[in-house]
């Protein structure tokens, strides 16, 4: 078996897109805890852009909205099992 002519099978990955740009969302509501949970993992940390596909502009807005929601006790700072 030689590896010279064999193709390496890569997983089919979808192109990531910013859901805010695609849906035309301009304002991220910090009072909507269920929506913000999509951008937070089980430990309560904000998911990075490379996982969510969010653009830089909206990733900053998401992080700010999560911080505001935590301050108002809509989202917890730290948790054992959030989802």
Secondary structure, 3 states (H helix, E strand, C coil): CCCCCCCCCCCCCCCCCCHHHHHCCCCCCCCCHHHHHHHECCCCCECCHHHHCCCHHHHHHHHHHHHHHHHCCCCCCCCCCCC
